[in-house]
Structure formats: C-alpha cells, structure tokens
Amino acid sequence: MSREESDIEKPVVFSAMEAAKICGVVNQTAINWIRKGSLKAFTTPGGQYRVYPEDLIDFMKRNKMNVPAGLIEKTKHKPKLQEMSKTVLVVDDDKAFNDIICSYLKGKDESLDLHQAYDGFDAGSKMASLKPRVVVLDLDLPGVDGVKICRNINGSPDSFGRPSVIVVTALEDEYVEQSCMELGVFRYYHKPLNLPLLSKTLAELFAEGKSSVPS
C-alpha cells in the first residue's frame, strides 16, 4: 500500500443496531427513523443501513438526546474540501427555470459555486466530478429520472460525495415522495417553487458546516 493510500482515514460508520444502542432504543426504532428520513443513512450493496457519526449527532441534538462524549470524538477531524465548499448543482430540464433558480440563488449569495445540468446523465457525470455539497433536483428528467439519481446517491456515497438532495418537482405522487425520503432526501418541495425558502434552506445548510441538513 502506498503512503498516499495509508494516509487516507477510513470513515467511521455505525450500523442501525449500533446507532440504536447509542440512542438507547431498539434496533427497529432506529430503522424506522431512517426510513422516515429523520435519521440520515446510506445503504450498503447488501441492503444494510449505515450511519455516519456526524449525522447521528445532528439527529440526537435535534431530538434533545444526550450525545456521548466518545461519539463527539469520532467526528473531530480536519474539514473535508466538500464540507468547506459551497458547490450547488441545479438539475432541471427546463432551462429557463434552471436559469431562474441559479440567478436567484446567486443574487442572494455570491459565494455560491453554481453548476447546471439538464438531464439525468449530465447530472450523474457532474456529481461524480464536482461532488457538490447540494443537489437541487427535479424528478421528471430525460435520460435518468430523479428517483433513480436519489437511489444512486444513496447507494454510492463515495462516488458522489454525499450531497444533500433538495427535490423540486411538479409531481403530485405520495408514493414517489415517500420513496425519495426513504432514500435520504432532506427537503422535498413542490412547484411552483418558493425561491426564498430554497435560499433559506441552503443558508441554514452551509451555516451548519456539514454536508447535510436532515429534516
């Protein structure tokens, strides 16, 4: 193994059972939190849930649980480049609407590093290369639909950099919305989009200095 490879610290993750034990609940309770989107997790190729320490801490703080000192120690690390960036990828095949979103967000925060994609294939390519902090995602896309993109992000966190996904869609389908939340989407907004709300959500996310803002 090269020195570069040995210098890369492997991320600490918890199983749903371990997260449940830390929170003082049974395993099924933690699984229910994950499925509802309250506790952020990703799925392994074998279908098992895994939770990063910083996401578990954020969940526990929001629910006024006592956070063990040992858990906090696991999150003490040098900020990653993605955590310090303000890269946002806006994915919508309506180019005019895509431009409106980007123009509005840039007007509210000039420090944002905004990028655009107009179909599912382009979105996947740009996520892999940019590893954005946030993806503002339409679901009804040509090429690869938004739900599949959410599934790809959830199943391959290392490939796409674990971005926070904010869905913006005209679809009125409770099953689709539930599926997205189970895949780790943090905000699910319906069109017509409330642009000030979207801007506020981004501001809160970046103020936290993390890669996600669980709902």
Secondary structure, DSSP 4 states (H G I P E B T S, - for coil): --HHHHHSPPPP-EEHHHHHHHHTS-HHHHHHHHHHTSS--EE-TTS-EEE-HHHHHHHHHHTTPPPPHHHHHTT--PPPHHHH--EEEEE-S-HHHHHHHHHHHHHH-TT-EEEEE-SHHHHHHHHHHH--SEEEE-SS-SSS-HHHHHHHHHH-HHHHT--EEEEEE----HHHHHHHHHTT-SEEEESSP-HHHHHHHHHHHHHHTSS----
